[in-house]
Amino acid sequence: MAVATQQDRIILSFHQVGRRVVVEPENNDKFVTTAREAAAACQRHQEIKAFVAQLRKVMNRLASWIVAHPSDIQGAFLTVRDVGLLFLLIRNSVPYNGGLETALTKLDLEIANSDEFDLLQLNALALPKSSDVSYRTFLVADQTWTFEGWQTRTRT
């Protein structure tokens, strides 16, 4: 195993205000930026990677929750809203389902209070059984994931 030396590292410091950096991407489309901008871009990239990891993890958590409540659910979606994410659940019935609402509230609080999801702001909402036209008003086109396949049944 090779041991990294000081010469193997490139240090980009946010405090190197006037220093220029030449970036040579894989496509050889070189460009020049400041060390400060390069350091900030690297930091944003790390933050995005952390956010995506948490998003994948929360999607798996939501999918597991759905699998535990298949008979109560007509549809489930994760969408982008003004202040974060919305986990939208469409119930299988119109009458209030206290057990499902309590379980959904517990899930919502568990995610909100978890250090695992500190980069995410997620709200959960359950709607009564309704038509696509009704619940789609809560969803953002091209920014919505649909949870499917947790059980085989005909949707009406």
N, C-alpha and C positions, 0 to 999 in steps of 0.2 A: 504494500500500500504506500502510495506517495504521501509525503508530508508537505503540507502547504507552507511556503515561506512568505516572508513579507513581500518579496518580489513577485509572488504569484497573485497577489491581491491588487485590485484597483479600488482605490478609496474615492468615493464621490461624496463630498460633504456639502450639506446645505449651506454651510458657511463660506464656501469657496465662491464668493460672489462673482468675480470677474473671470474665473478660469473657464476656458472653452473645452468642450469634449467633442471628439469626432466619433460618431456612432456608425458602425458598419453592420447593418442587418444582413440576414441570410440572403436577401434578394439583391445585395450589393448596392442598394440605393442609399448611399452615404449621406449623412447630414450632420450639421454642426449645431450644438446647443450649449447651453451653459451647464457647468457642474451642478449648479443649484437646481436648474430645471430637470436635469437627469436624475438627481437624487430624489426630487419630488415625484417624478414619474415612477421610479422604482418603489417608492413608498406606497403610492396609489396602487401599483400592481400587487404588492403584498396584501394590501387591504382588500382588494377585489378577490384575490385568491381565498382569503379567510372568509369573506362574505359568501362566496360560492360554496365553500365547504359547509358552512352553516346552513345555507339554503338546501343543499342536498340532504343534510342530516335531518332538518325539520321536515322535508318532504317525506323521507322515510318514516319519521315518527308519525306524521299525519296518516300515511298509508297504513301503518300498523294499527292506528286507532280505528280507521274505517273498517279494516278486516275484523275487528272485535265487535262491530256494530252493524253487520250487513243487512239485517232484516229491517232496520229503521231508516235506511238511506236510499233515496231515489237517485241522488247525484252529489258529487263533491268536487270542488274546484279550489285552486289557489290562484289568486289574481293580485295585480298591483293596484294599490290605491294611493291617494294623495300623501298619506303619512306612513305608508308601509305596505304590508301584505294583508290580504283578507282570505281566510279559509272559509269558503261558503259551502254550507251543507244544505241540501234540499232533502227534507224529510219525506218519508213514504206516505205520510198521512197529513190531513189538515188539522185534526185536534191536537192540542198541546201535548207534548210527550215530556213530562217532567224528568224521567230517568235519563233520557237522551240529553236534554238541556243541561242537567246537572253534570253529566259526564263530559259534555263539551266545555262547560265552564271550567271544570277541573283541568282539562287539557289546555285550555287557553291560559289559565293561571300558571300551570306547570311550565309552559314554554316561556311565558313572560318573565318568570322568576328564575329561570335557568341561566347559569353562566355560560352554558354551551351555546346559547342563542343570543348572546349579548349584542350582536350586530344587527339583529332582526327586530322589527316591530311588527307583530302579527296580531290580528284580531280575528276572532271566530264568530260566525253568525249562522244560525240555523233558520231556514225559511220553511213554511209548511209546503206540502206537495203543491206544485204549480206547473204551469206551462213553461216551455223554453222561453217564450217571449217575456214572461214576467221576471224570471230570475236572471235572464241574460242582461238586464239593465244594471245589475250589480257587477258585471264582468267587463274587463277591458280587452277589446279585440287585440289579438296578437300578443297579449301579455298575460295569458291565462293558461294554467296547466289543468288538465282534466284527470281526475283519478278514475280509472276504469278497471274492470276485471276482478273486482274483489269477490264477485259471485256471478253466477250465470242466471240471468232472469230476463224477462222481456220488460222493456221500459215502455210506459204509456205516455 
